[in-house]
Amino acid sequence: MQAARGAPLTPPGEPGQPDPDDPGTSPRPTRRRVGALLAVAVFVLAVDIATKVTIVATLSNRPPLVLLGGFLTLRVSRNPGAAFSIGPSMTVLFTAIAVGVIVFVLRTSRQIRSLPWAVTLGLLLGGAMGNLTDRLLRSPGPLRGWVVDWIQVPHWPVFNLADSSIVCGGILAVLLAARGLRIDGTRHGQDSQGGSGGGQQGGGQQGGGQQGGSPPASGGDAGGDAQASNGQQAADGPPIGGERV
């Protein structure tokens, strides 16, 4: 029952009734998180393309540039495989995988409400797009292009910024999942706790409504018994003492 005219049957915040004051139920936070995801992805893609173009233009057919006492070396390396020169004979397969990753991230972004997950998916999307650009536009041809790697550190394969972005995004995804943070901004176990609390609160309101709607019985029963007694007395007639002999 409604307590007042125009009052909702289910209070805001309970299951089944969206709370207009809760920013998680509004589509506006989703648009902001998608904007953050795309901003990170575009930034990673732009920096990756710019660094590759610069390295190819300045270090092609030249000796590697050794920096930081040999800890960092800049060189041009053509990679037909995946990140860190893995699988050099599977260029087309890795191209298809990159396309699949991009499609998955874009589809998942429609339900994202968590800023950390937006940054994580942005890193994955930007890195996948960076290497996919090389495979589509560089020699020896579309879908078979060799990725430009140019960063080398001791005891590690040559890589680029797109590879670093993919690795960082993967590490962040594992950490967020381990902490129980979901893409929609909720945490693991939060839904079951909220549903249990909402059910208990709804049961209390139902009990209160039944108690408030039950009419008092004692007063009505007493009045009915008195009326029945008076009616029976009137039907029996006057007492015996009032009859004629």
Secondary structure, 3 states (H helix, E strand, C coil): CCCCCCCCCCCCCCCCCCCCCCHHHCHHHHHHHHHHHHHHHHHHHHHHHHHHHHHHHHHCCCCCEEEHHHCEEEEEEEECCCHHHCCCCCHHHHHHHHHHHHHHHHHHHHHCCCHHHHHHHHHHHHHHHHHHHHHHHCCCCCCCCCEEEEEECCCCCCECHHHHHHHHHHHHHHHHHHCCECCCCCECCHHHHHHHHHHHHHHHHHHHHHHHHCCCCHHHHHHHHHHHHHHHHHHHCCCHHHCCC
